[in-house]
Amino acid sequence: MKNRFNTREIAVVGMIISATSFNAIAKADWHYSMLTDYTHQQDSLTTAQFLQQAAIAGMKEVLTGKLADNKAADKKVKAFGQMMVDDHTKTNEELRTLAKLKKIELPMSTPEGGQRPDGRIDSAPENMKDTSRTKNAGGEAGNTGLAKKAANGTTETEVTQSIDRLNNLSGSSFDKAYIEMMVSDHQKAVALFEKASQSSDVDVKTYARKYLPILKKHLKKVNALAGKIVFNNISGK
């Protein structure tokens, strides 16, 4: 009787161990599958998608930076806006040169007449209109590819909406909204450039690795500003 009990007990333990092992293997396979899918998605960014999304993001930083330089109440926020104009103007110029080399049309070129004093885009010029319905979403040369976003991407419409939103704010409300926007934008930009820094396109990889440290510096600085603004709001300063 005792031997039979031990035999059954061993059998049950064996079944439990087998089931546990199966679950562990299944879970490992599931995680591996998810990781493989994620890695595949990370590698799916084309040269055209990167250049177009980087162009939109860069122009947004310049346009909103000009607003911050003019409207910010906090001197440090104002200075950050000017830094965005200076740094991203340079980045954008090199991006246009790279796009020309790759024969890829970029969205959001500087509008004719530039930015009006109130910060709005001048009379909705052709290159700021929503062309996503008439242009190929794949981001091939000659098309903006804006019907669908690339990873972490921003559309031209979202840029104009952001500018409109900032234009309707002033004082500390403007500062808070602008800094929150810059935190989010630079998190996306860092992710985009990190992905591009692994590109199989040597020119794209070189460009992304050159400017990624600058974007990380911007993110670190704007995070510090965000912390300062939150502290001031809590303390009532």
KEKE-3310 file (N, C-alpha, C; in steps of 0.2 Angstrom, whole numbers, plus 5000, padded with zeros to 4 digits):
npx = (5004:5009:5020:5012:5006:5017:5021:5010:5011:5023:5020:5010:5018:5027:5018:5015:5027:5030:5019:5021:5034:5030:5022:5031:5039:5030:5027:5040:5041:5031:5035:5047:5041:5034:5045:5052:5042:5041:5055:5055:5046:5053:5063:5057:5056:5058:5070:5063:5052:5059:5066:5055:5047:5056:5058:5046:5045:5056:5054:5043:5049:5056:5046:5037:5047:5050:5039:5039:5051:5046:5034:5035:5035:5044:5061:5070:5063:5060:5073:5076:5067:5073:5085:5080:5076:5088:5096:5088:5086:5098:5099:5088:5092:5103:5096:5087:5097:5101:5089:5087:5098:5094:5083:5070:5055:5052:5040:5032:5041:5049:5036:5030:5034:5036:5034:5020:5019:5010:5012:5006:5005:5008:4994:4990:4999:5003:5012:5008:4996:4984:4989:4987:4977:4978:4990:5003:5003:5014:5026:5035:5048:5044:5032:5023:5018:5009:4997:4997:5005:5023:5033:5031:5028:5023:5010:5007:4996:4994:5004:5001:4989:4995:5002:4992:4986:4996:4996:4985:4987:4995:5008:5011:5004:5006:5020:5020:5012:5020:5032:5028:5024:5036:5043:5037:5038:5052:5055:5049:5056:5069:5068:5064:5076:5085:5081:5084:5097:5101:5099:5100:5104:5117:5120:5109:5110:5122:5118:5108:5115:5124:5116:5108:5114:5112:5098:5096:5102:5094:5082:5085:5087:5075:5067:5072:5067:5054:5052:5055:5045:5034:5037:5036:5023:5017:5022:5017:5024)
npy = (4994:5006:5008:5009:5021:5030:5028:5033:5047:5051:5050:5060:5072:5072:5075:5088:5094:5092:5099:5112:5115:5114:5126:5135:5134:5138:5151:5157:5155:5163:5176:5177:5177:5189:5198:5196:5200:5214:5218:5217:5226:5238:5238:5241:5254:5265:5273:5285:5286:5290:5302:5310:5310:5315:5328:5334:5334:5342:5354:5358:5360:5372:5381:5381:5385:5398:5404:5402:5410:5422:5423:5417:5417:5414:5416:5406:5397:5404:5405:5392:5390:5398:5391:5379:5384:5388:5376:5366:5372:5371:5357:5354:5359:5351:5340:5342:5343:5329:5323:5328:5321:5308:5309:5312:5319:5331:5335:5350:5361:5377:5389:5400:5417:5414:5413:5421:5436:5433:5420:5411:5400:5406:5410:5397:5389:5380:5369:5366:5361:5348:5334:5321:5313:5313:5308:5295:5284:5277:5283:5285:5291:5308:5309:5313:5304:5305:5300:5289:5287:5286:5277:5284:5296:5312:5322:5334:5342:5340:5348:5361:5362:5362:5374:5383:5380:5384:5398:5403:5404:5411:5419:5410:5399:5397:5393:5381:5373:5373:5367:5355:5350:5350:5340:5328:5328:5327:5315:5307:5310:5306:5293:5290:5294:5285:5273:5276:5277:5264:5260:5252:5260:5269:5283:5288:5283:5289:5302:5302:5297:5307:5318:5313:5313:5327:5329:5321:5329:5340:5334:5331:5344:5350:5342:5345:5358:5356:5350:5361:5370:5363:5362:5376:5378:5371:5377:5389:5400)
npz = (5000:5004:4995:4983:4985:4986:4973:4965:4970:4965:4952:4951:4954:4944:4933:4937:4936:4922:4916:4921:4915:4902:4901:4904:4893:4883:4887:4885:4872:4867:4872:4864:4852:4852:4854:4842:4833:4837:4835:4821:4817:4822:4813:4801:4796:4783:4772:4766:4774:4787:4783:4780:4791:4800:4795:4796:4811:4814:4808:4815:4828:4825:4821:4833:4842:4838:4842:4856:4859:4857:4865:4877:4895:4905:4906:4904:4897:4886:4881:4878:4868:4858:4856:4850:4838:4833:4833:4826:4814:4808:4808:4800:4788:4784:4783:4772:4762:4762:4758:4745:4739:4740:4732:4737:4741:4753:4766:4773:4769:4772:4773:4760:4762:4775:4793:4800:4810:4821:4823:4815:4801:4785:4776:4773:4763:4748:4752:4764:4764:4767:4759:4759:4754:4741:4738:4738:4751:4755:4756:4745:4734:4729:4735:4749:4759:4770:4773:4781:4797:4800:4812:4828:4822:4816:4809:4796:4799:4812:4817:4813:4821:4834:4834:4833:4845:4854:4851:4856:4869:4884:4894:4909:4906:4893:4893:4901:4892:4881:4885:4889:4877:4871:4878:4875:4861:4859:4865:4856:4845:4849:4849:4836:4829:4835:4830:4817:4817:4816:4804:4787:4777:4774:4773:4780:4792:4797:4797:4807:4818:4820:4824:4835:4848:4851:4851:4862:4872:4871:4876:4889:4894:4892:4900:4913:4913:4913:4926:4934:4931:4936:4949:4952:4950:4960:4972:4970:4964)
capx = (5000:5014:5023:5008:5005:5023:5021:5005:5013:5028:5017:5007:5023:5030:5014:5015:5033:5029:5014:5025:5039:5027:5019:5037:5042:5025:5028:5046:5040:5027:5039:5051:5038:5033:5051:5053:5038:5043:5061:5053:5043:5058:5067:5053:5057:5061:5073:5059:5048:5063:5067:5049:5045:5061:5057:5040:5047:5061:5050:5038:5053:5058:5040:5035:5053:5050:5033:5042:5055:5042:5029:5036:5035:5050:5067:5074:5059:5062:5080:5075:5064:5078:5089:5076:5076:5095:5099:5084:5087:5104:5097:5084:5096:5106:5091:5085:5102:5101:5083:5089:5103:5090:5077:5064:5052:5050:5034:5033:5046:5047:5031:5031:5033:5038:5029:5017:5020:5006:5015:5002:5008:5006:4989:4990:5002:5002:5016:5005:4989:4983:4989:4987:4971:4980:4997:5004:5004:5020:5032:5040:5050:5039:5026:5024:5017:5007:4991:4999:5011:5028:5033:5032:5027:5018:5007:5007:4990:4995:5009:4997:4985:4999:5004:4986:4985:5000:4994:4979:4989:5000:5011:5013:5000:5010:5026:5018:5010:5025:5037:5025:5024:5043:5045:5034:5041:5059:5055:5048:5062:5075:5066:5065:5083:5089:5079:5087:5104:5103:5097:5105:5106:5123:5119:5104:5113:5127:5115:5105:5120:5127:5111:5105:5116:5109:5091:5096:5103:5087:5077:5087:5086:5067:5064:5073:5063:5047:5052:5055:5038:5029:5038:5034:5015:5015:5024:5014:5028)
capy = (5000:5012:5008:5011:5028:5033:5028:5038:5053:5053:5052:5067:5077:5072:5078:5095:5097:5093:5105:5118:5115:5116:5133:5140:5135:5141:5158:5159:5155:5169:5182:5177:5179:5196:5202:5196:5205:5221:5220:5217:5233:5242:5238:5242:5261:5266:5280:5290:5288:5293:5309:5314:5312:5320:5335:5337:5335:5347:5361:5360:5363:5378:5386:5382:5388:5405:5406:5402:5415:5428:5423:5414:5422:5412:5417:5400:5394:5408:5403:5385:5391:5400:5385:5375:5388:5388:5369:5363:5375:5368:5350:5354:5361:5345:5335:5344:5341:5322:5321:5329:5316:5302:5311:5311:5325:5332:5339:5356:5366:5384:5392:5407:5423:5412:5413:5428:5439:5430:5413:5406:5399:5411:5409:5390:5388:5373:5364:5365:5358:5341:5331:5314:5310:5312:5306:5288:5283:5273:5287:5284:5298:5312:5309:5315:5298:5307:5296:5285:5289:5282:5276:5290:5301:5318:5324:5342:5344:5341:5354:5367:5362:5363:5381:5386:5380:5389:5405:5405:5404:5416:5418:5403:5393:5395:5390:5374:5369:5372:5363:5348:5348:5348:5334:5323:5328:5325:5308:5304:5312:5302:5286:5290:5294:5279:5268:5277:5275:5257:5259:5249:5266:5272:5290:5290:5281:5294:5308:5300:5296:5314:5322:5310:5316:5334:5328:5319:5335:5344:5331:5332:5351:5351:5338:5349:5364:5353:5349:5368:5373:5359:5365:5383:5378:5368:5382:5395:5405)
capz = (5000:5005:4989:4978:4987:4983:4965:4963:4972:4961:4945:4951:4954:4937:4929:4938:4933:4915:4915:4923:4910:4896:4902:4904:4886:4879:4888:4882:4864:4866:4873:4859:4846:4853:4853:4835:4830:4839:4831:4814:4817:4823:4807:4795:4794:4777:4771:4765:4780:4792:4781:4780:4798:4803:4792:4800:4818:4814:4806:4821:4833:4823:4821:4840:4845:4837:4846:4863:4860:4857:4870:4884:4901:4908:4902:4902:4892:4880:4878:4875:4861:4853:4855:4846:4831:4830:4832:4822:4808:4805:4807:4794:4781:4782:4781:4765:4757:4761:4754:4738:4737:4739:4728:4741:4742:4760:4768:4777:4768:4775:4769:4757:4767:4782:4799:4802:4817:4826:4823:4810:4794:4780:4771:4771:4756:4745:4755:4771:4764:4768:4752:4761:4750:4734:4737:4740:4758:4756:4757:4740:4731:4726:4739:4756:4763:4776:4774:4787:4801:4802:4819:4832:4817:4817:4803:4795:4802:4820:4818:4813:4827:4839:4833:4834:4852:4858:4849:4860:4876:4885:4901:4912:4903:4887:4895:4903:4886:4876:4888:4889:4870:4869:4881:4871:4854:4859:4867:4850:4840:4851:4847:4829:4827:4838:4825:4810:4818:4815:4797:4783:4773:4777:4774:4785:4799:4798:4799:4813:4824:4821:4828:4841:4855:4852:4853:4869:4876:4871:4880:4896:4896:4893:4906:4919:4913:4915:4933:4937:4930:4940:4956:4953:4950:4967:4977:4969:4961)
cpx = (5004:5017:5019:5006:5011:5023:5016:5008:5019:5025:5014:5012:5026:5025:5014:5021:5033:5024:5018:5030:5036:5024:5025:5039:5037:5026:5034:5045:5036:5031:5044:5048:5036:5039:5053:5049:5040:5050:5060:5050:5048:5062:5063:5053:5061:5065:5068:5054:5052:5064:5061:5047:5050:5060:5051:5042:5052:5058:5046:5042:5055:5052:5038:5041:5052:5044:5036:5047:5052:5037:5030:5037:5042:5056:5070:5070:5060:5068:5080:5072:5069:5083:5086:5077:5083:5097:5095:5084:5093:5103:5093:5087:5099:5102:5088:5090:5102:5095:5084:5093:5099:5084:5071:5061:5050:5044:5036:5040:5044:5042:5033:5029:5034:5033:5027:5019:5016:5008:5011:5006:5004:5001:4989:4993:5002:5006:5013:4998:4989:4983:4989:4982:4973:4987:4998:5006:5011:5026:5037:5042:5045:5033:5027:5023:5014:5000:4991:5005:5017:5029:5035:5031:5022:5016:5007:5001:4991:5000:5005:4992:4989:5001:4998:4984:4989:4999:4989:4981:4994:5002:5013:5010:5003:5016:5025:5016:5015:5030:5034:5025:5032:5046:5043:5037:5048:5059:5054:5053:5068:5074:5067:5072:5087:5087:5083:5095:5106:5101:5102:5107:5111:5122:5114:5107:5118:5124:5111:5110:5124:5122:5107:5107:5113:5102:5091:5097:5097:5082:5079:5086:5079:5064:5066:5069:5056:5047:5052:5048:5033:5030:5036:5026:5013:5017:5021:5018:5026)
cpy = (5006:5013:5011:5019:5032:5034:5033:5045:5056:5054:5059:5073:5077:5076:5086:5098:5097:5098:5112:5120:5117:5123:5137:5140:5139:5149:5160:5160:5162:5175:5182:5179:5186:5200:5202:5200:5212:5223:5221:5224:5238:5243:5240:5250:5262:5272:5285:5292:5292:5301:5313:5316:5316:5327:5338:5339:5341:5354:5363:5363:5370:5383:5387:5386:5396:5408:5407:5408:5422:5429:5421:5419:5420:5413:5411:5396:5398:5406:5396:5386:5393:5395:5380:5378:5387:5381:5366:5366:5372:5361:5349:5355:5355:5340:5336:5342:5333:5320:5322:5324:5310:5303:5309:5318:5326:5337:5345:5360:5373:5387:5399:5412:5421:5412:5420:5430:5435:5422:5408:5405:5403:5408:5401:5388:5381:5367:5362:5362:5351:5337:5323:5310:5309:5309:5299:5288:5280:5277:5287:5291:5301:5312:5310:5309:5300:5304:5292:5287:5284:5281:5282:5296:5306:5320:5332:5345:5345:5346:5360:5368:5364:5371:5385:5386:5384:5396:5407:5405:5409:5415:5411:5397:5392:5391:5383:5370:5368:5367:5356:5345:5346:5342:5328:5323:5326:5318:5304:5304:5307:5295:5285:5290:5288:5273:5269:5276:5268:5255:5256:5254:5270:5280:5292:5288:5286:5300:5307:5300:5303:5318:5319:5312:5323:5333:5325:5324:5339:5341:5331:5339:5352:5347:5342:5355:5362:5353:5356:5371:5369:5362:5372:5383:5376:5374:5389:5401:5407)
cpz = (5000:4998:4983:4979:4984:4976:4962:4964:4967:4954:4945:4951:4947:4933:4930:4935:4926:4913:4916:4917:4904:4896:4901:4897:4882:4880:4885:4875:4863:4867:4867:4852:4846:4852:4846:4831:4831:4835:4824:4813:4817:4816:4800:4793:4788:4777:4770:4771:4786:4789:4781:4787:4802:4801:4796:4807:4818:4813:4812:4827:4831:4824:4829:4844:4844:4841:4854:4864:4860:4863:4877:4889:4905:4904:4900:4897:4885:4877:4875:4868:4856:4851:4850:4838:4829:4828:4826:4815:4804:4803:4800:4787:4779:4779:4774:4760:4756:4757:4747:4735:4736:4735:4731:4743:4750:4761:4772:4776:4771:4770:4766:4762:4774:4787:4800:4809:4823:4827:4818:4804:4789:4775:4768:4764:4754:4749:4762:4771:4765:4761:4753:4756:4743:4733:4741:4747:4760:4757:4751:4738:4727:4729:4746:4761:4769:4777:4780:4790:4801:4809:4822:4827:4819:4810:4803:4799:4809:4821:4818:4819:4833:4839:4835:4842:4856:4857:4854:4868:4877:4893:4903:4909:4896:4888:4897:4897:4882:4879:4888:4882:4868:4872:4877:4864:4854:4861:4860:4845:4842:4848:4840:4826:4830:4833:4819:4811:4817:4807:4792:4777:4777:4778:4780:4792:4801:4801:4806:4819:4825:4826:4834:4847:4856:4854:4860:4874:4877:4876:4887:4898:4897:4899:4913:4919:4915:4923:4937:4936:4935:4947:4957:4954:4957:4972:4976:4966:4954)
residu = (MET:LYS:ASN:ARG:PHE:ASN:THR:ARG:GLU:ILE:ALA:VAL:VAL:GLY:MET:ILE:ILE:SER:ALA:THR:SER:PHE:ASN:ALA:ILE:ALA:LYS:ALA:ASP:TRP:HIS:TYR:SER:MET:LEU:THR:ASP:TYR:THR:HIS:GLN:GLN:ASP:SER:LEU:THR:THR:ALA:GLN:PHE:LEU:GLN:GLN:ALA:ALA:ILE:ALA:GLY:MET:LYS:GLU:VAL:LEU:THR:GLY:LYS:LEU:ALA:ASP:ASN:LYS:ALA:ALA:ASP:LYS:LYS:VAL:LYS:ALA:PHE:GLY:GLN:MET:MET:VAL:ASP:ASP:HIS:THR:LYS:THR:ASN:GLU:GLU:LEU:ARG:THR:LEU:ALA:LYS:LEU:LYS:LYS:ILE:GLU:LEU:PRO:MET:SER:THR:PRO:GLU:GLY:GLY:GLN:ARG:PRO:ASP:GLY:ARG:ILE:ASP:SER:ALA:PRO:GLU:ASN:MET:LYS:ASP:THR:SER:ARG:THR:LYS:ASN:ALA:GLY:GLY:GLU:ALA:GLY:ASN:THR:GLY:LEU:ALA:LYS:LYS:ALA:ALA:ASN:GLY:THR:THR:GLU:THR:GLU:VAL:THR:GLN:SER:ILE:ASP:ARG:LEU:ASN:ASN:LEU:SER:GLY:SER:SER:PHE:ASP:LYS:ALA:TYR:ILE:GLU:MET:MET:VAL:SER:ASP:HIS:GLN:LYS:ALA:VAL:ALA:LEU:PHE:GLU:LYS:ALA:SER:GLN:SER:SER:ASP:VAL:ASP:VAL:LYS:THR:TYR:ALA:ARG:LYS:TYR:LEU:PRO:ILE:LEU:LYS:LYS:HIS:LEU:LYS:LYS:VAL:ASN:ALA:LEU:ALA:GLY:LYS:ILE:VAL:PHE:ASN:ASN:ILE:SER:GLY:LYS)
# end
